Amino acid sequence: MTDSPILILASASSGRAKLLADAGIAFDVVVSDVDETAAAAAYGNPEPVELALLLARAKAEAVATRAETEGSIVLGCDSVFELDGEAYGKPYEPEIARERWQHMRGNTGTLHTGHWLIDNRDTTPEAPSEPGTDSGARSGSGATIGTVTSTSVTFAQVTDEEIAAYVATGEPLLCAGGFTIDGRGGAFVTEVTGNPHAVVGLSISTLRDLLGKTGLSITDLWV
């Protein structure tokens, strides 16, 4: 029996890493070099849900080409917030974050989190354990698969002063939609309908489903 593969998270997100760690999953982090803004522009003008999956795939594919990820399962994730049909990625600039929050307060939007999984294990059939027996099962599936988990998020009627104070912390600048629920921004979220893990940036149950399609159980990755 071969050792279970390691999961490679193709993301620098501390929130995603914490979700995996809290779920007892063994993983390493290899950050992709994908420029999200440039990649989004290259795709034209896809719908927010499509954009989330395209960016997740781009990250996973970029990391899966690296030698250090051979024999691993690579997971790329990306989140896009949709409000009134408009895609909100990372605001980056304080003024953009303030403008978005003025529009988001009191409203409900949808956080789309794309997941893309690449089975980077060797697909060469293993040799039979004894002469005359069937050849061993392939150790890797060669799968490259993905899906999107979407969750509805409702925001409180925050004041201009609260928005200014929140933006000043810097927390929302590098978050899709300009908010978190696992940090200071959680005080301004009044309701979540759907998978709360996906709002942080990675659905553990979605990961389980994708792993199943590669012939693995999530329990194979438990520490």
C-alpha positions in Angstrom: 0.0 0.0 0.0 1.4 3.4 -1.0 1.4 6.4 1.2 -1.5 8.8 0.9 -0.8 11.8 -1.3 -0.3 15.2 0.2 -2.8 18.0 -0.7 -1.2 21.1 -2.1 -3.2 24.3 -1.6 -2.5 26.7 -4.5 -3.3 29.8 -2.4 -1.7 32.2 0.0 -5.0 32.6 1.9 -4.6 32.1 5.6 -8.3 31.6 5.9 -8.3 28.7 3.5 -5.2 27.2 5.3 -6.9 27.4 8.6 -10.0 25.7 7.3 -7.9 22.7 6.1 -6.0 22.6 9.4 -9.1 22.7 11.5 -10.6 19.9 9.4 -7.5 17.7 10.2 -6.2 17.7 6.7 -2.5 17.3 5.9 -1.4 19.9 3.3 1.3 22.1 2.0 1.0 25.5 0.4 2.5 26.4 -3.0 1.4 29.9 -4.0 0.5 30.3 -7.7 2.0 33.2 -9.6 -1.3 33.9 -11.4 -2.1 37.6 -11.8 -5.8 37.5 -11.0 -6.6 40.9 -12.6 -4.8 40.1 -15.8 -6.3 36.6 -15.9 -9.8 38.0 -15.5 -9.2 40.5 -18.3 -8.0 37.7 -20.5 -11.2 35.8 -20.1 -13.2 38.7 -21.4 -16.4 39.3 -19.4 -17.5 36.0 -17.9 -20.4 35.8 -15.4 -19.2 36.0 -11.8 -19.8 32.3 -11.1 -17.8 31.4 -14.3 -15.0 33.8 -13.3 -14.6 32.1 -9.9 -14.1 28.7 -11.5 -11.8 30.0 -14.3 -9.4 31.7 -11.7 -9.4 28.6 -9.5 -8.5 26.5 -12.4 -5.7 28.9 -13.5 -4.2 28.8 -10.0 -4.3 25.0 -9.8 -2.9 24.5 -13.3 0.0 27.0 -12.6 1.0 25.1 -9.5 0.5 21.6 -10.9 3.3 22.3 -13.5 5.9 22.7 -10.7 8.2 19.8 -10.0 7.6 19.9 -6.2 3.9 19.1 -6.7 4.4 15.8 -8.5 2.6 12.9 -6.8 0.2 15.3 -5.0 -3.3 16.5 -5.2 -3.4 20.2 -6.2 -6.3 22.4 -5.1 -6.9 25.9 -6.5 -9.6 28.2 -5.1 -10.8 31.6 -6.0 -13.8 33.6 -4.7 -15.9 36.3 -6.5 -18.7 38.2 -4.8 -21.7 39.0 -6.9 -24.1 41.9 -6.1 -26.8 43.0 -8.5 -25.1 41.1 -11.3 -21.7 42.7 -10.8 -18.6 40.8 -9.9 -16.6 42.1 -6.9 -13.1 40.8 -6.6 -10.5 42.1 -4.3 -10.8 45.9 -3.9 -7.1 46.5 -3.3 -7.7 50.3 -2.9 -9.3 51.8 0.3 -11.6 54.1 -1.8 -12.9 51.2 -3.8 -13.5 49.2 -0.6 -15.5 52.2 0.9 -17.6 52.6 -2.2 -18.4 48.9 -2.3 -19.4 48.8 1.3 -21.7 51.8 0.8 -23.5 49.7 -1.8 -23.3 46.4 0.1 -24.7 47.5 3.4 -28.3 46.4 4.0 -28.1 44.3 0.8 -27.7 40.6 0.0 -25.2 39.2 -2.4 -23.7 35.8 -3.4 -20.2 34.7 -2.7 -19.1 32.3 -5.5 -16.1 30.1 -4.5 -14.5 28.1 -7.3 -12.6 24.9 -6.5 -10.3 23.2 -9.0 -8.6 19.9 -8.2 -5.8 18.3 -10.2 -4.6 14.7 -9.5 -0.9 15.0 -10.0 -0.2 11.4 -9.0 1.6 9.0 -11.3 -1.0 7.2 -13.5 1.4 4.4 -14.4 -0.2 1.1 -13.4 1.6 -0.5 -10.4 3.2 -3.8 -10.9 1.3 -6.9 -9.7 2.2 -8.1 -6.2 2.5 -11.7 -7.4 3.1 -13.3 -10.7 -0.2 -14.2 -12.5 -2.3 -11.7 -10.6 -4.0 -8.7 -12.1 -1.9 -5.6 -12.5 -2.2 -3.0 -9.7 -4.6 -0.2 -9.8 -3.5 3.1 -11.1 -2.2 5.3 -8.3 -3.5 8.4 -9.9 -6.7 9.2 -11.8 -5.3 12.0 -13.9 -8.4 14.0 -13.1 -8.6 17.7 -13.5 -12.0 18.8 -12.2 -13.8 21.6 -10.6 -17.0 23.2 -9.3 -18.4 26.3 -7.7 -20.0 26.6 -4.3 -22.3 29.6 -4.0 -23.4 31.1 -0.7 -25.8 34.0 0.0 -24.5 36.7 2.4 -26.6 39.5 3.9 -25.0 42.7 5.4 -26.0 44.9 8.2 -26.9 48.6 7.8 -23.4 49.7 8.8 -22.6 53.3 9.2 -20.1 55.4 7.2 -18.0 55.6 10.4 -18.0 51.8 10.7 -17.1 51.4 7.0 -14.2 53.9 7.4 -12.9 52.2 10.5 -13.1 48.8 8.8 -11.3 49.9 5.7 -8.6 51.5 7.8 -7.7 48.1 9.3 -6.7 46.9 5.8 -8.6 43.7 6.2 -11.0 44.1 3.4 -8.5 45.2 0.7 -7.3 41.7 -0.2 -10.6 39.9 0.2 -13.1 39.0 -2.5 -16.0 41.4 -2.1 -14.1 43.4 0.5 -15.2 41.4 3.6 -14.6 38.4 5.7 -16.7 36.5 8.1 -13.8 35.0 10.1 -12.3 38.4 11.0 -13.5 41.9 11.9 -16.0 41.9 9.0 -18.0 39.2 10.6 -19.6 41.8 12.8 -21.3 43.3 9.7 -22.7 40.0 8.3 -26.2 39.3 9.6 -27.1 36.1 7.7 -25.4 33.4 5.6 -27.5 31.0 3.6 -25.5 28.1 2.3 -22.1 26.7 3.1 -20.3 29.1 5.5 -16.9 27.6 4.8 -17.2 28.7 1.2 -17.5 32.3 2.4 -14.1 32.0 4.0 -12.9 30.7 0.6 -12.9 26.9 0.6 -15.8 24.4 1.1 -14.5 21.3 2.9 -17.6 19.3 1.8 -17.0 20.4 -1.8 -13.4 19.2 -1.5 -14.7 15.8 -0.2 -16.8 15.5 -3.3 -14.0 16.3 -5.7 -11.6 13.9 -4.0 -14.2 11.2 -4.4 -14.0 11.6 -8.1 -10.3 10.9 -8.0 -10.8 7.7 -6.1 -9.8 9.2 -2.8 -11.6 9.7 0.5 -11.1 12.9 2.5 -10.1 10.6 5.3 -7.1 9.6 3.3 -5.8 13.2 3.9 -6.5 13.4 7.6 -3.5 13.9 9.8 
